[in-house]
């Protein structure tokens, strides 16, 4: 019987033929070699399948399914994955060659934690660093006020991951990872390693701005509903869940402001966020929203 790999790197993808080869190559270039790559193709029509199948490495598993968004694709990968620990990698981002070796050394030193996170940076298409996220400390508390985690930085023990799947509500798309980390954080300690080992790549095809106001607002409402109604969340976080509601409200305000929504609409969600948690006044997001509303 073939021994299971130590790590499973799950890559959900949809029409990323221009990017996925570089992403897969970044995994194959790892110094630590005891891993598998589980590519879950969420119904691509652009040649993604041919690129993956033509990449010759026995550690690559390819699974194609009908389109159902990233949450469902990641869940499919979780069910296929055989690794002791599961992590995720978007098909337009990259791992640096020391990513998995750093993860292995860290979990060995920390006696195999349930969940841990490696630091990352955001770069542009030319490789210029735009932002670093390498100062995390109390993730279990920080996660309720915002999502500083990257999916590729999170490593979860296989049994825990299978017991805590991504929410597949398509109306939640874009916030499903944050909802999951809150849910996992309510039951498990998430520890941080602040060594940068991967990069999110900002490019023109990356969808970060939600221009459909109704869709954006519904997404936020669904998120608040799922997080607030979860009994484990209630028990673990109590009244601090108001911080999550506040953060989502100002998240909506920011995206509305960036999309040139009516100022009355922006102001409504900004005020609601501040009323839930006055600390929103002291976030950089608050100043950005004010500048956008002022046309600066």
Secondary structure, 3 states (H helix, E strand, C coil): CCCCCCEEEEEEECCCCCCHHHHHHHHHCCCCCCEEEEEEECCCCCCHHHHHHCCCCCCEEEEECCCCHHHHHHHHHHHHCCCCEEEECCCCCEECCCHHHHHHHHHHHCCCCCEEEEEEEEEECCCCEEEEECCCCCHHHHCCCCCCCCHHHEEEEHHHHHHCCCCCCHHHCCCHHHHHHHHHHCCCCEEEEEEEEEEEEECCCCCCCCCCHHHHHHHHHHHHHHHHHCHHHHHHHHHHHHHHHHHHHHHHHHHHHHCCCCHHHHHHHHHHHHHHCHHHHHCHHHHHHHHHHCCC
